[in-house]
Each structure stands twice: as structure tokens, then as C-alpha cells.
Amino acid sequence: MKNYIKYSLLFYLLSVVCCFAYDRGKYNLELTLITDDNRHRPFVYSIILDRKGYAKFEFNDRRFLKKEYEKAKRKLAIKDGFIPQVYGDDYYKLVKVRNWTYKMTEVQNDKVVAQGRGH
């Protein structure tokens, strides 16, 4: 019976440690797009990155942010009603973004790792 309790406790502790280790290394990238028309609030696009995605960001942050900015702009265009079936493949270019910002935080403790402004 003592071994059962020891192994149960050991298994519990290992599972807790694994859960914390699983969350470590995840990052939240949040892009905020502000459009020319002030009809609605700023559009917020958020994704979760793993360590590999964060390494891509660290290696070439401008290229990485450009790709994510384009994805965010596509989502905003669809939200505003500019669908590709009607407006073609360049539908997202109809949305005029005045300014945009980004913020990268760690998921585990909300520590800001990087932040900045676009054009």
C-alpha cells in the first residue's frame, strides 16, 4: 500500500511538472490594425506561437511580421465584407490600414517580449 501511495504521488508530481513545461515556450502575437474609417474599433488579430515560430520571429522579424500583417489584413477584409469570390485575389488590398502595432507576450506569465509599430 505504501508503494502505491508513493507511485501515485510521484505520478501526480510528474504530471504537474509536464503541464508547466508544456506551457513554457508559447508566445502570443497580437496585431492591432487601425483603419482609415473610424466606424468600428481597431481590429485585433492574435495567434499563438511555439518555440519554432518564435525562432522565426527572432531570425527575421520584419519578414515574419509582414506575413502575419497580411494574414490579419485578409481577415479584416473578410470581416468588412470584401470577399475573394466578388473582389478577386487582391481583395484584402481594398482595406486601407492607417496604422498597426504588434505585441509579443509569453503565454505563461504575460511578460512582453517584443512590441512595436508598423507603418
C-alpha positions in Angstrom: 0.0 0.0 0.0 2.9 2.4 0.8 4.4 1.8 -2.7 1.0 2.6 -4.3 0.9 5.9 -2.5 4.5 6.7 -3.4 3.9 5.9 -7.0 0.7 7.8 -7.1 2.3 10.9 -5.6 5.2 10.6 -8.0 2.9 10.3 -11.0 1.0 13.4 -9.8 4.1 15.5 -9.4 5.4 14.4 -12.8 2.1 15.3 -14.5 2.1 18.8 -12.8 5.7 19.4 -14.0 4.9 18.2 -17.5 2.0 20.7 -17.7 4.2 23.6 -16.7 6.9 22.5 -19.2 4.2 22.2 -21.9 3.1 25.8 -21.5 6.7 27.1 -21.4 7.9 28.3 -24.8 4.5 29.5 -26.1 4.1 33.1 -27.2 1.0 35.2 -28.1 1.5 37.6 -31.0 -1.2 40.3 -31.2 -1.5 42.6 -34.1 -3.8 45.6 -33.8 -4.9 47.2 -37.1 -6.4 50.7 -37.3 -8.2 51.6 -40.5 -9.0 54.9 -42.1 -12.7 54.7 -41.4 -13.5 55.2 -37.7 -16.7 53.2 -38.0 -15.5 50.5 -35.7 -12.9 49.7 -33.1 -9.4 48.6 -34.0 -9.2 45.1 -35.4 -7.1 42.7 -33.2 -5.5 39.6 -34.7 -4.0 37.2 -32.3 -2.1 33.9 -32.8 -0.2 31.5 -30.5 3.4 30.7 -31.5 5.5 27.8 -30.3 9.3 28.0 -29.9 9.8 27.3 -33.6 7.5 30.2 -34.6 9.3 32.5 -32.1 12.6 31.5 -33.5 11.4 32.5 -37.0 10.3 35.8 -35.5 13.7 36.4 -33.9 15.6 35.4 -37.0 13.8 37.9 -39.3 11.2 39.8 -37.5 10.3 42.1 -40.4 9.6 39.3 -42.8 7.6 37.4 -40.2 5.6 40.4 -39.2 4.9 41.2 -42.9 3.4 37.8 -43.4 1.3 37.9 -40.2 0.2 41.5 -41.1 -1.1 40.3 -44.5 -3.0 37.4 -42.8 -4.5 39.9 -40.4 -5.4 42.2 -43.2 -7.1 39.4 -45.1 -9.2 38.5 -42.0 -10.2 42.2 -41.6 -11.2 42.4 -45.3 -13.4 39.4 -45.0 -14.9 40.8 -41.8 -15.6 44.1 -43.6 -17.3 42.2 -46.5 -14.6 42.2 -49.1 -14.8 38.5 -50.1 -12.4 37.0 -52.7 -15.3 35.5 -54.7 -16.5 39.0 -55.5 -13.4 41.2 -55.4 -10.7 38.7 -56.7 -7.4 37.5 -55.2 -6.4 41.1 -54.2 -9.5 41.6 -52.1 -7.5 42.4 -48.9 -5.8 45.4 -50.7 -9.1 47.2 -50.6 -8.8 47.7 -46.9 -6.7 50.8 -46.1 -4.8 50.4 -42.8 -3.7 53.7 -41.3 -1.5 52.3 -38.6 -0.8 49.0 -36.9 1.0 47.8 -33.8 2.3 44.4 -32.6 2.9 42.9 -29.2 4.5 39.6 -28.4 3.9 38.2 -24.9 4.8 34.9 -23.2 1.6 32.9 -22.6 2.6 31.6 -19.2 3.2 34.9 -17.5 2.1 37.7 -19.9 5.6 39.1 -20.0 6.1 41.4 -23.0 8.9 40.1 -25.2 8.6 42.5 -28.1 6.4 45.3 -29.3 6.4 47.9 -31.9 4.6 49.9 -34.6 4.1 49.3 -38.3 3.9 52.0 -41.0 
